[in-house]
Each structure stands twice: as structure tokens, then as C-alpha cells.
Amino acid sequence: MGTHVIKMPDIGEGIAEVELSVWHVKVGDMVVEDQVLADVMTDKAMVDIPSPVHGKVIALGGQPGEVMAVGSVLISIEVEGAGNVKESAQPAAPVVKEAPVAAPKVEAVVQSKPVAAAAPRAAVCQGPMVAREADERPLASPAVRKHALDLGIQLRLVRGTGPAGRVLHDDLDAYLAQGQSNASAPASATYAQRNDEEQIPVIGMRRKIAQRMQDATQRAAHFSYVEEIDVTAVEELRAHLNEKHGATRGKLTLLPFLVRALVVALRDFPQINARYDDEAQVITRLGAVHVGIATQADIGLMVPVVRHAEARSLWDNAAEISRLATAARNGKASRDELSGSSITLTSLGALGGIVSTPVLNLPEVAIVGVNKIVERPMVIKGQIVVRKMMNLSSSFDHRVVDGMDAALFIQAVRGLLEQPATLFME
């Protein structure tokens, strides 16, 4: 028997260190070639680390949340034959840290596979229903919790197949498929006191999101501007196009119309389609419009990028938005697909509220936030009529964008959406 030591691989792009996010194995486990051992977090994406050998795990080189240098020992595996290290060079067991497969209270969940060496991971479902204590809070993202609430499902009755038992969207589907959505929960005391506490280490994707949000609020001079838009006409156009072409070209949401409005409006406001390098004190204005689409995934907020939106048709933008959102939610968006945006569009969908104050996606200087559509009585030419109204809540970097320019830009977007024929006039 010998020892095969796997070192932290070189992910590329000059990355010298990465954060160990989660282990998928523990000491004593038998592993096979291409089995995912751990996930690590770079500045841009999650990366799976597969095993190149068959064998038994004898030591782990770090704990979730630890930053490890490229080339440091990640894991040691006992293999048949000589292994890849000499007997005298084998690390002593007490020196190498041992960590659990995944701490059940760790927030980071990792599913991305942006490098060729990464191997696909198969989820092992042990059945959709599981009994938990009445006061036990199952792991799940806010999106999954909202989905479960809409479906009338008690999360504590659903078996989670994600890392650390996290409940995923697929688990809700499996629960419904077996007709368990109306299963009654075990009786429990009503209005019982609770004294439980939960500590969640901020690691992995959650740490990256926290750092980016903190950097954005500390470094940029945020200001927000809210404008009310009558979207009745564009919604009528969207419904008409879906009825006529939806079966052959795909259904349109409002997002591709918003992307088109940004593209057209930015022609007159190039200072808003820009990136600001505050260290070099350089503003780069882009001719290309690379629109970031803020997307909520199980592992946290991600921003995949629709590149060259200015050169895409309405349906092309719609298809690309759908493709990228699916990749982000499934944890399969690549590093390139998650970087390089010049302006970001963020929407909470049906939860959009009346007003929001979105945080800039640095180094961009503008983010446009979409609030929900509501029907309201409006006075038009002296008559009270029901119209579909929506707010755009947008934020800008006041170091680069003047307040007047921001207001005029959003009003230009408003004009385009209220007269949707102008979206396609050159």
C-alpha cells in the first residue's frame, strides 16, 4: 500500500490561493476515480476537485473556510501500489487536519464546474420525506423556502439531498411527486418557547457575496433614483408576441424588453455603460453592452452576463437570459459567464416590492432594479383608467454619474417602454 497526495491544483488566471468551501468525503471513506472530493472557491466561481485515484481517505488538509495556497496538500489517499510520495515523505497523521464531510450549519453550497478537470456529481436521493423535530430548521435557500411556502409544503418534512442535507428545488418536486404535499405534521406543542441558537460560518460563496457588497458600499458613492413607468403597452405587445410566436420562438418575459430599452437608452448616455477603476482613477466607457442579470441561486446571488446585448434580437436576448439563469441556478455557470458586465439588471420578480435600493456591482457605475407590476387607477386625459404600473429603482456611482444624467437616463428608459415601438426604431 502507498499514499497518494493530492495538492491544491492551479486553477489558472494567476490565482495563488483559494478558499476550501466544503468536503464531500471524510477520513476513512473509500473513493473512486473522478469522485468529487471537495469544492473550492476562487474570486469568480466554485470549482470541484475530483479524485484521480481509487483508495481510502487517510487525511484531510484543511477545514471549510480555510484559505489554502495553490500547491499545498489538500488530501491524502491510501492506494494500492507505491502511491506518489515516498514513505519517509508521508505526512504524519497528527499534523494534517481532519474535517467533517460538511458542517450542517455551513451556509456555502457549491455546485459549479468551471474547469475541464471537474467531474459531474450525482445526487443520492434517499426518499423525499423525512421527520425532523418541530423546532429543527432545515437548511434551504430563501428561494427554496419561498417555493415551499407557495406550495404549502413544510420543509421539515422534506428530505434534502444537497450538501449537509440542504433542501433543493428538486427535493420539493420529489416530495410533490409522491403525493406528500398534504401530509400532516406530527403534533407538537403550540406557542412553545424556543431557546435554540444557530451559528453559521460565513464561508465560500456567502463570504464572497458579503465582501463584494461591503466593498461596493464602502468604495462607491451610492445614490438611488426611482421612476414610475406605465408598462401597459409593452405588456400588451409582449402578450401579442407570445400568442403569435411563443410556440416557435419561445415565450418572452419583460426582461428582454428591459434589456433592449437599456441598449437603446445607453446610446445617449455612454457615461453610464462604464467601469470605474478607482485605484487607477480611470473610467472605461464601453461600446458593447454586457448586461449582468442578477440571479438568485441555491448557493447565493450570482450575476451571469448577457454579452453584446446590443447585437442580439429580442428573442436572442430572451434565450440567453434563460440559458444563463438556468446555468447559475444549477451551479454550472462558468467563470467567464459570471464576469465582464458593464451594467446590471436586477429583479425580485413577484417579490419586487414598491421600491428597492440595489447595491452596485463594482466596478460598474449603474444598476437598474425592477419592482413588481401592479394595476392602479390613473388619470389620463381627465379620465380614470386602470393601468399596469411598475417602478424602476436604480442606483448609480455618484463619483462618475451626475444626478441629472441618471434621472434623464431612467426617463429615457421609461419613454422607450411606454412607447414600445420606439425600442425597434433605428
C-alpha positions as CSV (number, residue, x, y, z in Angstrom):
1,M,0.0,0.0,0.0
2,G,1.1,3.5,-0.7
3,T,0.0,7.1,-0.2
4,H,-1.3,9.4,-3.0
5,V,-1.2,13.1,-2.0
6,I,-3.4,15.4,-3.9
7,K,-2.3,19.0,-3.8
8,M,-4.4,22.1,-4.4
9,P,-4.4,22.5,-8.2
10,D,-3.5,25.6,-10.2
11,I,-7.0,26.9,-11.2
12,G,-5.4,29.3,-13.6
13,E,-5.5,33.1,-14.3
14,G,-2.7,33.8,-11.8
15,I,-4.7,32.5,-8.8
16,A,-2.3,31.8,-5.9
17,E,-4.8,30.8,-3.2
18,V,-8.4,29.6,-2.9
19,E,-10.9,29.0,-0.2
20,L,-11.8,25.5,0.8
21,S,-15.6,25.6,0.8
22,V,-16.8,22.1,1.6
23,W,-15.7,18.5,1.9
24,H,-17.6,15.7,0.2
25,V,-15.6,12.9,1.9
26,K,-14.2,12.2,5.4
27,V,-11.3,10.2,6.8
28,G,-12.0,6.5,6.3
29,D,-14.1,6.9,3.2
30,M,-13.4,4.8,0.1
31,V,-13.3,6.9,-3.0
32,V,-13.1,6.1,-6.7
33,E,-11.5,7.9,-9.6
34,D,-13.4,11.1,-10.7
35,Q,-15.4,11.2,-7.5
36,V,-15.7,14.8,-6.2
37,L,-13.6,15.2,-3.1
38,A,-14.0,18.9,-2.2
39,D,-15.1,22.2,-3.6
40,V,-13.0,25.4,-3.5
41,M,-13.9,29.0,-4.1
42,T,-11.9,31.4,-6.4
43,D,-12.7,35.0,-6.8
44,K,-15.0,34.2,-9.7
45,A,-16.5,30.7,-9.3
46,M,-16.8,27.4,-7.4
47,V,-14.6,24.6,-8.6
48,D,-15.0,20.9,-8.0
49,I,-11.8,18.9,-7.1
50,P,-12.1,15.3,-8.3
51,S,-10.0,12.3,-7.2
52,P,-7.5,11.0,-9.8
53,V,-7.3,7.6,-8.0
54,H,-9.1,4.9,-6.2
55,G,-8.4,4.4,-2.5
56,K,-9.1,5.2,1.1
57,V,-9.0,8.8,2.6
58,I,-6.5,8.9,5.4
59,A,-6.1,12.7,6.0
60,L,-7.7,16.0,5.0
61,G,-5.5,19.0,4.6
62,G,-7.9,21.8,5.7
63,Q,-11.2,22.8,7.1
64,P,-14.1,24.6,5.3
65,G,-13.5,28.3,5.2
66,E,-9.7,27.9,5.3
67,V,-7.7,29.8,2.6
68,M,-5.2,27.4,1.0
69,A,-2.2,28.1,-1.2
70,V,-2.0,26.5,-4.6
71,G,0.3,23.5,-4.3
72,S,-0.5,22.9,-0.6
73,V,-1.6,19.4,0.5
74,L,-5.3,19.0,0.0
75,I,-5.9,15.4,0.8
76,S,-4.0,12.1,1.3
77,I,-5.4,8.8,0.0
78,E,-4.2,5.3,0.6
79,V,-3.9,3.4,-2.6
80,E,-2.8,0.1,-4.0
81,G,0.9,0.2,-5.1
82,A,3.5,2.8,-4.3
83,G,1.5,6.0,-4.5
84,N,3.1,9.2,-5.4
85,V,5.1,10.0,-2.3
86,K,8.0,8.2,-0.6
87,E,7.3,6.5,2.7
88,S,9.6,9.0,4.5
89,A,7.8,11.9,2.9
90,Q,4.3,10.9,4.1
91,P,2.8,13.5,6.4
92,A,2.3,12.4,10.0
93,A,-1.4,11.9,10.8
94,P,-1.5,14.4,13.7
95,V,-0.1,17.2,11.5
96,V,-2.9,17.0,9.0
97,K,-6.2,18.5,10.0
98,E,-9.4,16.4,9.8
99,A,-12.7,18.0,8.9
100,P,-16.3,16.6,8.7
101,V,-17.9,16.0,5.3
102,A,-19.8,19.2,5.6
103,A,-20.8,21.1,8.8
104,P,-24.6,21.1,8.8
105,K,-24.6,24.8,9.7
106,V,-22.3,26.0,6.9
107,E,-24.1,28.3,4.5
108,A,-21.9,27.6,1.5
109,V,-23.2,25.1,-1.0
110,V,-21.1,24.5,-4.1
111,Q,-22.2,23.0,-7.4
112,S,-20.2,24.8,-10.1
113,K,-17.9,23.0,-12.6
114,P,-16.0,25.6,-14.5
115,V,-12.8,23.6,-15.2
116,A,-12.3,20.7,-17.5
117,A,-10.9,18.5,-14.7
118,A,-14.2,18.8,-12.7
119,A,-16.3,15.7,-12.6
120,P,-20.2,15.6,-12.6
121,R,-21.7,15.0,-9.2
122,A,-24.7,12.7,-8.8
123,A,-27.1,13.5,-6.0
124,V,-28.1,10.4,-4.0
125,C,-31.8,10.7,-3.1
126,Q,-32.8,8.6,0.0
127,G,-36.5,9.4,-0.3
128,P,-38.4,12.7,-0.4
129,M,-39.9,12.6,3.2
130,V,-38.1,12.8,6.5
131,A,-39.2,13.5,10.0
132,R,-37.5,16.4,11.9
133,E,-38.1,17.8,15.3
134,A,-40.7,20.6,15.4
135,D,-38.0,23.2,16.3
136,E,-35.4,21.9,13.8
137,R,-34.8,24.4,11.0
138,P,-33.8,22.5,7.8
139,L,-31.1,24.0,5.5
140,A,-32.6,25.7,2.4
141,S,-32.0,28.9,0.4
142,P,-34.5,31.8,0.6
143,A,-35.8,30.8,-2.9
144,V,-36.5,27.3,-1.9
145,R,-38.2,28.4,1.3
146,K,-40.4,30.8,-0.7
147,H,-41.2,28.0,-3.2
148,A,-42.1,25.6,-0.4
149,L,-44.4,28.3,1.2
150,D,-46.2,28.8,-2.2
151,L,-46.7,25.0,-2.5
152,G,-47.9,24.6,1.1
153,I,-45.0,22.3,2.0
154,Q,-43.5,22.1,5.4
155,L,-39.7,22.0,4.8
156,R,-39.1,19.9,7.9
157,L,-40.9,17.0,6.2
158,V,-38.8,17.1,3.1
159,R,-35.5,15.1,2.8
160,G,-32.7,17.3,1.5
161,T,-30.3,15.8,-1.0
162,G,-27.9,18.7,-1.2
163,P,-24.7,19.1,0.8
164,A,-25.2,18.9,4.6
165,G,-28.8,17.8,3.9
166,R,-29.8,21.1,2.3
167,V,-33.3,21.0,0.7
168,L,-33.2,21.8,-3.0
169,H,-35.9,22.7,-5.6
170,D,-35.6,19.1,-6.9
171,D,-36.4,17.8,-3.4
172,L,-39.6,19.8,-3.4
173,D,-40.5,18.3,-6.8
174,A,-39.8,14.8,-5.5
175,Y,-41.9,15.4,-2.4
176,L,-44.9,16.5,-4.5
177,A,-44.4,13.7,-7.0
178,Q,-45.1,11.1,-4.2
179,G,-48.2,12.9,-3.1
180,Q,-46.9,14.0,0.2
181,S,-47.7,17.7,-0.1
182,N,-50.7,17.4,2.2
183,A,-49.1,15.0,4.7
184,S,-49.9,16.1,8.3
185,A,-47.0,17.0,10.6
186,P,-46.5,15.3,13.9
187,A,-48.4,17.0,16.7
188,S,-46.3,19.5,18.6
189,A,-46.8,22.0,21.4
190,T,-48.3,25.3,20.2
191,Y,-46.7,28.5,21.3
192,A,-43.8,26.6,22.9
193,Q,-40.8,28.6,24.0
194,R,-37.6,28.3,21.9
195,N,-34.1,28.8,23.2
196,D,-32.2,27.3,20.3
197,E,-29.4,29.2,18.5
198,E,-27.6,28.7,15.3
199,Q,-24.2,29.9,14.3
200,I,-23.4,29.9,10.6
201,P,-19.8,30.4,9.4
202,V,-19.6,32.9,6.6
203,I,-17.5,31.0,4.1
204,G,-17.5,30.1,0.4
205,M,-19.9,31.9,-1.9
206,R,-21.6,33.7,1.1
207,R,-18.3,35.2,2.1
208,K,-17.6,36.4,-1.4
209,I,-21.0,38.0,-1.6
210,A,-20.5,39.7,1.7
211,Q,-17.1,41.0,0.7
212,R,-18.4,42.3,-2.6
213,M,-21.4,44.0,-1.0
214,Q,-19.2,45.6,1.7
215,D,-16.6,46.8,-0.9
216,A,-19.4,48.3,-3.0
217,T,-21.0,50.2,-0.2
218,Q,-17.7,51.4,1.2
219,R,-16.0,52.4,-2.1
220,A,-18.7,53.8,-4.2
221,A,-20.8,56.9,-3.6
222,H,-24.2,55.3,-4.0
223,F,-27.3,57.3,-4.8
224,S,-30.7,55.9,-5.9
225,Y,-33.3,57.2,-8.3
226,V,-36.9,55.8,-8.6
227,E,-39.1,56.3,-11.6
228,E,-42.7,55.1,-12.2
229,I,-43.4,53.5,-15.5
230,D,-46.7,52.7,-17.3
231,V,-46.0,49.2,-18.7
232,T,-49.5,48.6,-20.1
233,A,-48.4,49.0,-23.7
234,V,-45.3,46.9,-23.5
235,E,-47.1,44.2,-21.7
236,E,-49.8,44.1,-24.4
237,L,-47.0,43.8,-27.0
238,R,-45.4,41.0,-25.0
239,A,-48.7,39.1,-24.8
240,H,-49.3,39.6,-28.5
241,L,-45.8,38.3,-29.5
242,N,-46.1,35.3,-27.2
243,E,-49.5,34.4,-28.7
244,K,-48.2,34.7,-32.2
245,H,-44.7,33.4,-31.9
246,G,-44.4,31.8,-28.5
247,A,-44.8,28.2,-29.8
248,T,-42.0,28.6,-32.3
249,R,-39.6,31.2,-30.8
250,G,-40.2,30.8,-27.1
251,K,-42.1,32.8,-24.5
252,L,-41.0,36.4,-23.7
253,T,-40.8,37.8,-20.2
254,L,-40.4,41.5,-19.5
255,L,-36.6,41.2,-19.1
256,P,-35.6,41.1,-22.8
257,F,-37.7,44.3,-23.3
258,L,-35.9,45.9,-20.4
259,V,-32.5,44.8,-21.8
260,R,-33.5,46.3,-25.2
261,A,-34.5,49.6,-23.5
262,L,-31.1,49.8,-21.7
263,V,-29.3,49.2,-25.0
264,V,-31.2,51.9,-26.8
265,A,-31.0,54.4,-23.9
266,L,-27.3,53.9,-23.4
267,R,-26.5,55.2,-26.9
268,D,-27.2,58.7,-25.5
269,F,-25.6,58.1,-22.1
270,P,-22.2,56.4,-22.6
271,Q,-21.0,57.5,-19.2
272,I,-23.4,55.0,-17.6
273,N,-22.3,52.0,-19.6
274,A,-18.9,52.1,-17.9
275,R,-16.5,50.7,-15.4
276,Y,-14.5,52.7,-12.8
277,D,-11.1,51.7,-11.7
278,D,-10.9,53.8,-8.5
279,E,-7.3,52.7,-7.8
280,A,-6.0,53.8,-11.2
281,Q,-8.5,56.7,-11.4
282,V,-9.6,55.6,-14.9
283,I,-13.2,55.4,-16.3
284,T,-13.6,53.0,-19.2
285,R,-16.7,53.6,-21.3
286,L,-17.7,50.6,-23.4
287,G,-19.4,50.5,-26.8
288,A,-20.6,46.9,-26.1
289,V,-23.4,46.5,-23.7
290,H,-22.7,43.5,-21.5
291,V,-25.8,43.2,-19.2
292,G,-25.4,41.4,-15.9
293,I,-28.6,39.6,-14.8
294,A,-28.8,39.3,-11.0
295,T,-29.9,35.7,-10.4
296,Q,-30.8,34.0,-7.0
297,A,-29.3,30.5,-6.8
298,D,-29.2,28.0,-4.0
299,I,-25.6,29.0,-3.3
300,G,-26.3,32.7,-3.2
301,L,-26.7,35.7,-5.6
302,M,-24.9,35.3,-8.9
303,V,-24.7,37.7,-11.9
304,P,-24.3,35.9,-15.2
305,V,-23.7,38.2,-18.2
306,V,-25.5,38.6,-21.4
307,R,-22.7,39.6,-23.7
308,H,-23.2,42.0,-26.6
309,A,-26.9,42.6,-25.9
310,E,-26.7,45.4,-28.4
311,A,-26.2,42.9,-31.2
312,R,-29.0,40.5,-30.2
313,S,-32.6,40.3,-31.2
314,L,-35.4,40.3,-28.6
315,W,-35.7,36.5,-28.7
316,D,-32.0,36.0,-28.7
317,N,-31.7,38.1,-25.6
318,A,-34.6,36.1,-24.0
319,A,-33.0,32.8,-24.8
320,E,-29.6,33.9,-23.5
321,I,-31.1,35.2,-20.3
322,S,-32.9,31.9,-19.8
323,R,-29.8,29.8,-20.5
324,L,-27.6,31.8,-18.1
325,A,-30.2,31.9,-15.3
326,T,-30.6,28.1,-15.5
327,A,-26.8,27.6,-15.5
328,A,-26.4,29.9,-12.5
329,R,-29.2,28.2,-10.5
330,N,-27.8,24.8,-11.3
331,G,-24.3,25.9,-10.2
332,K,-22.9,25.3,-13.7
333,A,-22.2,28.9,-14.9
334,S,-18.5,29.3,-15.9
335,R,-16.1,31.9,-14.7
336,D,-16.4,33.8,-18.0
337,E,-20.2,33.7,-17.8
338,L,-20.0,35.4,-14.4
339,S,-17.7,38.3,-15.2
340,G,-17.3,41.2,-17.5
341,S,-20.7,43.0,-17.2
342,S,-20.9,46.7,-17.9
343,I,-24.3,47.4,-16.3
344,T,-26.6,45.1,-14.2
345,L,-30.3,44.5,-14.2
346,T,-31.8,43.1,-11.0
347,S,-35.3,42.0,-10.4
348,L,-37.1,40.3,-7.5
349,G,-39.9,39.2,-9.8
350,A,-43.3,38.9,-8.0
351,L,-41.5,39.9,-4.7
352,G,-40.3,43.1,-6.3
353,G,-42.0,45.4,-3.8
354,I,-42.7,49.0,-4.5
355,V,-39.2,50.5,-4.0
356,S,-35.7,49.0,-3.5
357,T,-32.2,50.4,-3.3
358,P,-29.9,47.9,-5.2
359,V,-26.2,47.8,-4.4
360,L,-23.8,48.5,-7.3
361,N,-22.0,45.6,-8.9
362,L,-18.5,47.1,-8.9
363,P,-16.6,48.2,-11.0
364,E,-19.9,49.1,-12.8
365,V,-21.4,52.5,-12.2
366,A,-25.1,51.7,-12.6
367,I,-27.6,49.0,-11.6
368,V,-31.2,49.1,-12.7
369,G,-33.7,47.4,-10.3
370,V,-37.1,46.2,-11.4
371,N,-40.1,46.3,-9.0
372,K,-43.3,44.4,-9.3
373,I,-46.1,45.3,-11.7
374,V,-49.4,46.5,-10.1
375,E,-52.7,47.6,-11.6
376,R,-53.7,51.1,-10.4
377,P,-56.3,53.7,-11.4
378,M,-54.6,56.5,-13.3
379,V,-55.9,59.8,-14.6
380,I,-55.3,60.1,-18.4
381,K,-56.7,63.0,-20.3
382,G,-59.2,63.6,-17.5
383,Q,-60.4,60.0,-17.4
384,I,-59.7,57.5,-14.6
385,V,-58.4,54.3,-16.3
386,V,-56.7,51.1,-14.9
387,R,-53.1,50.9,-16.0
388,K,-50.3,48.5,-15.3
389,M,-47.6,50.4,-13.3
390,M,-44.1,49.5,-12.3
391,N,-41.2,51.3,-10.6
392,L,-37.6,51.2,-11.6
393,S,-35.4,51.6,-8.5
394,S,-31.9,52.2,-9.8
395,S,-28.5,53.1,-8.1
396,F,-25.5,54.9,-9.5
397,D,-22.0,55.7,-8.5
398,H,-22.1,59.5,-7.9
399,R,-18.3,59.7,-8.4
400,V,-18.9,59.0,-12.1
401,V,-22.6,59.7,-12.8
402,D,-24.2,63.0,-12.1
403,G,-27.7,63.0,-10.7
404,M,-29.2,64.8,-13.7
405,D,-27.7,62.3,-16.1
406,A,-29.0,59.4,-14.0
407,A,-32.5,60.8,-14.0
408,L,-32.5,61.6,-17.7
409,F,-31.2,58.0,-18.5
410,I,-34.0,56.3,-16.5
411,Q,-36.6,58.7,-18.0
412,A,-35.3,57.7,-21.4
413,V,-35.8,54.0,-20.5
414,R,-39.3,54.9,-19.3
415,G,-40.1,56.6,-22.6
416,L,-39.0,53.6,-24.6
417,L,-41.1,51.1,-22.5
418,E,-44.2,53.3,-22.6
419,Q,-43.9,53.6,-26.4
420,P,-42.5,50.2,-27.2
421,A,-42.4,50.7,-30.9
422,T,-39.5,53.1,-30.3
423,L,-37.5,50.1,-29.0
424,F,-37.1,48.9,-32.5
425,M,-36.7,52.2,-34.4
426,E,-33.1,53.0,-35.6
